[in-house]
Amino acid sequence: MAVTTDPFEIGRRTCEALRRLRIPPTPENYLIWYAHYSGEHPALSRIIRLLEQNGDPFDAERCRELYERFFMKSETERLLSRTVARFERIMGELEQELSRSGEENAAAGRRIEALGVELEQSEDLAAAARAVTRSLLDETRRLGENLRTLAHHLHARSLEVNELRTQLEQARREAETDPLTGLANRKGLEGRLRALGREAMETGQSYAMLVLDIDHFKKFNDTYGHKVGDAVLRTVAMVLRHHLRQDDLAARYGGEEFVVLLPNTDLDQAREIAERIRRTIGSHVLRNRGTGEEYGKVTISAGVAVYRPGERVEELFERADTALYRAKQQGRNRVVTEAELSTQGNATTSIDFGSAETRVPAREDTLAVGSGAS
């Protein structure tokens, strides 16, 4: 096959192939063959040529497999595609079963109606009544069996739909979770911010934001390696989870930076929570579980701000981030709130968020970090 860079020629070949192979011209299927004829995906082209040589059909399932393999970038996308395809199959089967049941019920109705006519026209009413009664019993049994079969099928489809719902909910949670720490990721954070914004508008209840950063985190990575750095991140995440209430949310915002959202919390309460987190993290000493080598203490700095009704989320983040910057300037391992900021010399960071207390006693603790780190 001669490869061309002319998009119109590629488009013509693509449409010809879809027509020749009787493939539905959906955007996904068009993309598969356009990429094939443009030579953009040699691996895809090899598979298509092999399938054509073997005479394999390019049915909906085959096309979906090719699209998933070469054009979907995440497992979440692939799961969503498979779920949609499975749901469409379930709905198609359900429609056929309901249609078949409706036709059978209509036929039974016509037969029962004919029995009535037969009874009216019979000269021997007693004999006719007995025959009609037997026929009605047969129809009743037949209808009962049809209803039981339909109920069985509906129950099976209901179980499948519930399974799909569970898979989608699991995929949603995974898509909003940072795999290393188990905290929310940016996507999860943005979703919670939108929800809190709506709640603030509806009820007038505000919320606080903590922006926390691990002090000298690059030193841990450069000195001890990324495994120890990962252990530090997991330690901070563990402490955050211990200190959060049911409706609070902690997210890994990036690198060594974390954001905590505290609904219905004023500035003084938020500062106290941040201080408890800081003290608890600072009380831990990391060491290698295998060698006993100590990596030292981990400390954090934190900035605290409270949402002001009507403001953009970016403005809230900038105040909390500026407070964090001030904590770093003042020597790290401390908490600074927006109330402590002066009007001069504040560094701000513009952040795009998209369209949108459990007490743990502070104590001197030693955390074992597996051989290397775990």
N, C-alpha and C positions, 0 to 999 in steps of 0.2 A: 504494500500500500504506500503510495507516494504521499509524503507529508507536505502539507502546504501551510503557509502562514496567513493566507487570505481568509479573513473571518467569514466572508460570504460563502466561499467555497466550502469551508468547514461546516457552516450551517446547512448548506445544501446536502452534503454527504450525511450529516446527522439526521436530517428529516427523512432522507431516502432510507437510511438504515432502520429508523423507527417504523416507517411504513412497511418495509420489506419484512421485518421480523415481527410485525404486528405488536409492537411495544407501545403502550399508552404514552402519549407525548407530555408527560408531566415534567415540571422543571427539574426534578431529580434525575429522571431518565435522560432528558435532553443533556444535562450536564455530563453524565457518564459518557455518552457517545461523542459529545463535543470534545471532551478531554482526550478521548481515544483518537479521534481523527486529527486533532491538533498536535498530537505527539507529546503532550504535557506529562502524561503518566505512562511511561514505558511498561511498568509492571501491570497496570490496568490493561493496556493494549495486549500484552502477552496472554493474560487470562481470557480476554474476549476472543482473541484468535483461537486459543485452544478450545474454548467452548463451541465456537463456530465449526471448527474441524471435527469435533466429536458429535456435532448435531444436537447439542443440548439446547433446550428451549430457554429463551430469555423471558421467563414468566415474572410475575410481580415479586415473588419471593427471591428469585435470583437477582433481579435488579436492585432490590432492597439490600441484599448482602453486598453487592458491589458498591453501592452508595455508602453504606456504613463503613466498609473497609477503607475506602480511599478518600472520602470527603468529610467524615465526621471526626472531630478533633478530640472528643472526650468520651469516656465511658458513659457519662450521664446522657449525652446526646444519643448514643447508641441504644441505651436502655429506653429512652423516650421513644425512639423510632420503633423499636420492637414492641413496646407497650401499645403504641397507637395502632400498629398493624394487627396485633392480637385483639385489641378492642374492636377494630373494624370487623375482624373475622367473627367474634362473638356476636356482634350486632347483626351481621349477615345471617348467621345460623339462627339466631333468635327470630329474625324476621321470617325466615323460611318456615320455622316450626309454628309460629303464630298463624301464618298464612295457611299452612297445611291443616292445622287444627280448625281454623275457620271454615275451610272448604269441607272438611269432614262433618262439622256441625251443621253446615248448610245442607249437605246431602242428607243427613239424618232428619233434618226438619222437613225436607221434601218427601222422604219416605213415610214419615209420620202423617204428613198431610194426605198422602195417597191412601194410607190406611183408613183415615177418616172417610174419604170418598168411597172406598170399598165397603165400609160398614154401612154407609147411607144407602148404597145401591143394592145391598144384599137382601135376598128374599128370606133367607134363613138367618135371622138376627142372632139367635143363640150360637149357632156354629160360627158365624162371622165374628161375633164378639170374642169367642174363645181364640180364634185364629189371630185376631187383632191384638188380643192381650198377650199371646205368645210373642208376636212380632214386637210389641212395645217393650216387653221384657228384654228381648234380644237387643233392641236399640238402646235401652237404658244401660245394659251391660257394656255395649260397645262405646257409648258416650263416657261411661265411667272409666273404662280402660284408656280412652283418649285423654281424659282429664288427668289421670294418674301419670300417663307418659309425659304430658305437657308439664305437669308439676315437677316431675323428676328432672326434665331438661332445664326448666327455669331455675331449679335449685342448683344444678350443676353450673349454669351460667353465672348465677349469683356468687357462687364460691370463686369462680374465675375472676369476676370483677373485683371482689374483695381482695383477692391475691394481688391483682394489678394495683389496686389502691395502696396496698401495703408496700409494694415495690416502688411506686412513685413517691410515697412519703419517705421511704428510706433514701431514695436517690436525692430528694430535695434536701434532706438533712446532710447527706454526704457533700452535696454541692455547696452547702453553707458552713462547712466545718473545716478547720485547718487540720490536716492529717497528722502533723507532728505533735501539736499540743492538745488536740481535741476541743479547743475553744472555737467560737465562731470565727469565720474568716471575714473578709471585707464585704462579701455579698450578704452574709448573715447579719453583719453590723448594719448595713444600709437598710435591710428589711426592717430591723428593730427600730432604727431611727425614724423610718416612715411611720411605723405604728405609734411610736411615742409622740411624734408630731401631731398625728390625728387626734390622739387622746388628749394632748395639751389643748388643742383647739376646742374640743368638745366639752372637756371638764374643767379646764383652767389649771389642772395639776401639772406642775413642772417636773423636771428631772435633772440630775446632775451627771456630768461627764468627767471621768478621770482619764488622763493621758499619761501612761507610765512608760519609762524607758530604762532598760538595764544599763547600769553604769559600767563603762569600760568593757562593753561586751566584746568588742573586737580583740581585746587582749586575751580573752578566754579562747577565742578561735585561733588566733595567731600563735599563742603559747602552747596550748594543749590539743588543738585540733577541733574539727567540726563536731566530732562525736561528743566531746565535752560541752561544746557550745549548745548542741541540741539538748543535752541533759540540763543545762542551765535554763533553757526555754521551758522545758517540761516542768522543772521545779517551780518556776514562777507561775506557770499555768495551774499547777496543783494548789498553790497557796491562794491564788485568785478564786478558784472554785470553792475552797474552804470558807472564804470570807463573804461570799455572795449569798444574797437571799434568793428566794424562789423566782421573783420577777426580775432580778438583776441580770445583766448580760456582760460577759467578758469576751473580748475578741482580740485575736492577734492581728494587728493592723498592718504590720510589715516588719521584716527583720527582727529586731529586738524591741519593738514598740507594741504596746498593748493599749486598748481602749476599753473602759468599763462604763456601762450605762446604769444609773441608779434611779429608777422611777420614784416619784414622791419623796425626794430627798433634798433637803436644803443644803446650803453651802457648809455650815458647821458640821452637819451629820456626814456629808461627803468627805470632808477633811479628816474626820475621825476614822472613817473606814479606810481612807488612803493611808493614814498613819499606822493603823493596825497591819495593813498589808506590808507596808515598808518595814516595820519592826520585825514581823514574822520572817520575811525573806532575809533580812539582815542577820537573823539569828542562826541561819543554816550555814554549815560548813560542808563544802563538797569534797569528797575524797574518792579515790579509785578503789572499787570494791576488791580488785585482785591484788594490788600492790600496797594499798593503804596510803598511797601518796595523797596529800591534801592539796586541793586546788584553791583553797581560800574561800572567803565569804563572797556572797553575791549581794549587791545593793541596788536599789532602784531610786530614781527620782520621779516625782509625779507633779502634774499640774491639775488643778481642779477648777471647774466652772459650772454654772447653773444656767439652764436654758431660759431665755427671756421670750415670753409669748410674742409670736409674730416674726421673730428673727429667722434668718437662714441658718441651716445647720452649720454651714461653713464658718459663720461668725462665732458660734459656740465653740467649734473646734479651734479656731484661731486663738480665742482667749485661753482655753485650756492648754494649748500648745505653747503659747507665750509664757504661761505660768510655769510649764515644764522647763522651758529655756531658761527662765530666771532661776529655777532650782539648780540647774546645771551650773549657771554662772556663780551661784553662791556656794559651790563646793560639792554638789551632788549629795546623794543619800538623804534627801529631804523632800518635804511636800510644800508646795506654794499654791495658794488659791488666787483667783482673779482679784479678790479684794486687796491683796498685797501688792498688786502691780501699780507702778506709777504711770503717769500718762506719757512719759518720755522714755525713749530707748527700748521700746518693746519690739522684738522681732516677731513677725507674723508669717505664717505659712498658709498659702491658699490651697485648700483641699477640695476636691470634687467628690461628694458623696453620692452622686447620681441624683435622680429625681427625688430626692429624699432628705440577815447579818447573823451570820453564825460566828461567834467569837472563837478564835484560836489563840490560846495563850502564847505570847512571845517567849521563846526559850532558846537556849543554846542547843543546837541540834546538828548532827552530822549526817549528811546524806551520802549513801554509798552510790557511787557511779561505777557501773560494771567494768570489766577489764577493758581499758580504753575509756568507754563511757557507754551507758545504756539508758 
